[in-house]
Amino acid sequence: MLRADLTGQPRAELRPAMANTEDVRAGLALTSRTLRRDGRPWLPVSGELHYTRVPRERWTARLRLMRAGGVSVVSTYVPWLHHEPVRGEARFDGRYDVGAFVDAVRAEGLEVVLRIGPWVHGEMRNGGLPDWVQRAPVRHRTDDPEYLDLVREWFGRIGAALDGGCTPDTVLGIQLDNELYDQPGHLVTLKRLAREAGMSAALWTATAWGGADLPDPEVLPLWGGYGDGFWVDPGEPWDPTFRAHFFFSHAWDDPGIGADVRGTDAAGSGSSTVPGSELSPWFPAATCELGGGMATAYHRRPRPDALDIAAVAHAKLGSGSAWQGYYMYAGGTNPGPGLEETQATGYPNDMTRLSYDFHAPVGEAGRAAPSHAALRLQHAFIEAFGERLAPMPSHLPDARPSGVEDSQTLRWAVRADEGSGFVFIGWHQPHVPLPTYRGARFRIHTSHGPVEMPSAPVDIPAGTLARWPLRLSVGSVTVDWATASAITVLPGSASTPPTLVLLEDAGISVEVAHDGVAYAVTPGAAPVRIEGAVGATLDVLVLPATDAARVWIVDAAAGGRRRLLVGSDEVTWDAAGRVSVRGSGDAPDVREYVDGAWLTPRWEHADGTGVAASVSVRRVRASTAPSGDYGSRDGRQAAPDDAVLDAHAAVYRLDIPAGLGDDAVLRVRWAGDVAQLRVDGATATDRFWDGSELVANLHDIGAGPDARVEVRILPLCRDTGVHLPVDAAARLAASADGLSELDDARIDQRALWREIR
């Protein structure tokens, strides 16, 4: 029997000045347990999108796809390097118009956090400082008066560009600098300079990992967690600082993030042992950099899959997170070459020059990745239950894993208040597979007595990420417990009661218990109706596990009515709840659950046609053998420059057909070292090979039928020593020396449909 005790006392609730008596926004409050909005606890979900890395005309589409994934707050760096590469020649037009971006976010009913730096990192050259700032004879990122003069000038430019649009009423948060570990006074100074420039927000934040010394309570500490990362040396195994994020824990620091840049050892237990890493008594546990994916460095090329990404987020939520924040949530493309982090500019890593896809839930080309579906299930749960969940403390079980090597002890936790909440099970990690956990049964001690669940022991398959209800009340009906994951609650109508929507966890029999009796439920069948007190009723709908990637929840804030849609096509909606679908078929593959029945919404065709076609590819030049040695820094291989690709890369000419719309993307499956997609001789995007496709929007890169579109693939030598995912490494090992292949190229275009109301 697995045991947990929920009867302990939560920590005392404090109210900091932030968002309460300073920088007040009507209806918003902050305590040491949770944010509150309109008097109710609020658990935000933030996702990073960099406006300078996305074409301006794509902002709204990206924002709607983020909201469809459950994001309620959009965060972004304001990169000095992108705006003012030459002193006095700052630009805030087009994709650089930060004020217009804030307006676009708010027009979609979303909140915004501006991460104004001045140092931001973001895999940018000089950490986002322009070269002229980097070369200035000042003590950077300190209160050196000459450095502050430069910052004052820059903040003034941002403030002018925002033109009064950065206040607590319009901007939820401002992050000061990034990954600053030992200058708490400087953060206070930056806060003052931002105010002097006309910028303020309800929340002032700073990154807390790495044992950062922060000026408590001047800034809200934000934490992070990545399940893998490029910043480890190529020959190193899966680091303990990554492994730790697949466990439930009340330690929030990650000593690994940024360790290579600050010159410290990332290795360790992943536990919170660094001075300054404890939670502030003033603020709840909150995150801004849960790995929504991972960037690709030349020397190390991790490729997290959807379950890896979802498992880290799930573990943080079960551990007590009061704010789920992702970096990145939407990828993009650098607005020009030479803006990336490189060894030549003093950093330990060479990054791709243009692509910042990040393996994010929304990729560089604007298409949703499988992680979008995996995360939006969690976020639908947060949207429906976050008001209850946000202030709930996290309780760890009596028997806990002995360390990050422990693959036998079940990983689980409970978030509950007064015995009501959710049981979180997280039984997944990459690289080192977990076995099926045999015979799980739980005994949970609450202030209302013990709860035992399920009725008989069950096996927990590897890959399980479960959120099981525990004494959950919906209306006047209480579900004692269930062995299926909570997704949402649909409102009732004159003819039907509210519906609790659960999702089958693959391989686990579904039971729903009420009034001391457990009922077996068949996923996909008609809902089970539960009778409560005084004639109250509740329907419980259990979706089959096979629907997991097909679930879309239109949030209650959009149009005032929460909706359950299931389908394989991409679903988005505007701030008023008007639903659009993109799909490749003759009609949308989407159905809706309404008042106890599945219905097909009415659609009208709005634009485009579905296209799925191969692209004619001609090899115009074979590859030749490069040296494979392009230099190194501190044992990490350097990336080849354009001269190497020009001399040795295979060149393929692609014939792009006419008649395509602005949704069409090119998908290239390839193998090698470095690929560049060039249009009329200019590189539009690039990749370091990690086994994944190169995907580019043809309209955005100007690749029409009259353009010269080429893919260049540099061979990868078998003895290169770069770190690859297992499948890519196996393909390299099985190849003749000098792997350089273009497997196929395809066009993928979808039609747009809008709902008829």
C-alpha positions, 0 to 999 in steps of 0.5 A: 500500500502506497501511503501519504498523509495530508493532515499537515499544516500549510505554510503561513500565508503572507501578502507582499506589497507587490500587486497589493499596495504597490503597482496595484491592478484592480482585481489582482492580488498576490499572496505567498500561496497564489495569485488571485484574480477577481477574488479567485485563485488563479494559476497562470500558464505562460509561454514564451514567444519572441516577437522579433523572431516571428513575422509580424503578420504571423503574431495573431495566428501564433497567439491563437495557437498558444491559447488553444494550447492552454496558455493564458500569459505570453512572455517575451524577451525585449532583445536590445541586440535585435532593436539597436545593433548600432547605437542611436539607430534603434528600430521599433517598426515591423516585427520589432514593434514591441508596443504593437506586440503588447497590443496584439497579445491583449487583443487576444485576451491574453496577459503579457510579461516583458523580459526587458533585460538588458541581458537576456541570453536567449541563445543570442550573441552577447546574451542580447547586448549589442556589440557596442555595449559589449565593447564598452569599458564598463562593468556590465550587469552591475551598478557601474554608473557608466553601465547604468547610463547605457541601460537608462538610455535603452530603457528610455527607448523601450518606454517610448516605444511602449508609449504609456502601454506598460502599466500594471493595467496592461502588463502583468509582469516585468522581468529584470535581467536574466540569470543574474546570480550575485547582484541583488542591488543591481536588480533593485536599480534596474527596477528603479530605472524601468520606472523612470522610463515609464514602465511598471507592472503588477509583478516584478520578477527575476530568475532564481535558479543557480542559487541566485541571491535575489532582493527579497521581496522586491522581485518574485522568484521564478524557477525553471526545469529542463529534462535535457539540455545542450549546455552539457559537454558532448561526451557526458551522460544524461545529467542528474540536474535533468533527471531530477525534473522527472520526480515530485519534489519540494526543492525548486532550484536547478543548478544546471541551467546556465551553469556553462555560461557562469562557469560552474559545474552543472553536475550534482544531485539536482536537489536544492542544496545551493545557498539562496535556493529556498522558496521566499516566504513571501511568494509561491513556487512559480516557474518561467522556464519549464522546457517547452522543448530544447535548442540545438547546439552544434556539439550536443543535440537533444531532441525531447519528445512530447512525453518528456516535455509533458512529464517535467511540467506534470511533475512541477504541477504536482510538486506545488507550482502556482504558475506554469511557465514555458520556454519556449512555447513558440519557436521562430527565426532570428531576424538576421544572421550573426545574431546567435550565440557562438564560441567566437563571441566568448560563449561555450556553444555554437548555435544555429545562425537562424533557426530558433525552432527549439522543438517547441510546441509551436514550431518555427514554421507555425505548426503545432508539434505533438508536445502541443497536444500533450501539454494542452491536456494539462492546461485544460485541467488547469483552466478548469480546476486551477482556482482550486488547485492554485492554493493547494499545498503539495504533499509527498508520500511516506515512501519516496525515491532514494535519488535520481537513480531510483527507478523502482519507487513509484513517483507520486504526490497529492495536491489537496486542501481539506482532503479534496484535490488530486493524486498526481502520478508521474511514471516516465523519464527519457533515456533510462526506461522505467519498468511497469510498476506492479500492484499500486494501491493508495491509502491517503490520510485526510482530515476527513478520514482515510481514502483507499484507491482503487478497489484493487491494486493496478499496474502503472505502465511506463509513460503514465502521467495521471491526475486522479480526482480525490474527494472532488466536488462538482456542484453538489455531487462529490466524486470520492475518487477516480482512476482516470485523469481529470480534464475539465468540467462542462456546464450543464443545461436545462436538460443535462447536468454538468459533466466531469470529463476524464481521460483514460490512462492507457493500460489502467482500468477506469473506476469512479467511486461515489458514496463509498461504491466504486463503479467500473467505467468503459472509456468511450461509452455514454457518460455515467450519471451520479446522483447526489444529495437533494436531487443533484446529478453529475455526468462523468464522461471518460474519453479513451486514451486514444483520444488524448492527442485529439482533445481541444477545450475551448476555454470558458473565458472565450465566449463565456462557455467551455466546450469540448471538441475532439478531432485530428485537425488543428483547432483555434479560436479568437477572444470571442470564442469563434472557432476555426479549424485547419485540416487537409481533408474535404471537411473538418475532422472535429466533433463536439460533445453537447448536452450528452451527445456528440455532434458535428458543428457546422463549418464554412470553407474560408480559405485554401485547399489541402495539399499533401504532395512530394516535391521534385528534388534534383541533386545538382552537386554531390557532397565531398568529404570535409575535415569534420574538425572546425575548431573547439572551445573547452572541449566542445566542437565548433560549427562549420562556417558557410565556406565549409558548406559552400565547398563540401555540402551536397546541393539539392534543387527543389521545384516548388509548385505554383498555386500554394497559399500562405499555410503551405510548409516544406518538410524535408527529411534529411541526414547529415551534419548541417542543413541550410535552406537557401532561397535565391542564394540567401539562407532562410533557415538552418538546422544541426541534424538531430534526426528531425525534419526541417520545416519551413513556411514557404510564404514566409521565406519567399519560396515560390515557383519562380524562386531558386530553392536549394537545400545544402547538406554538409556530411557528418563524419562518424568520428565527429564526437557530437552528441546525437539522439539514439536513433540519429547516432545509430543511423550515423554509425550504420552509414558510410563515413560522411553521412549526407542524405536527403530522404524526401521533401514534401508540401503540406498545406491545409484548408481553413474552415470557420464555424457557422453559428 
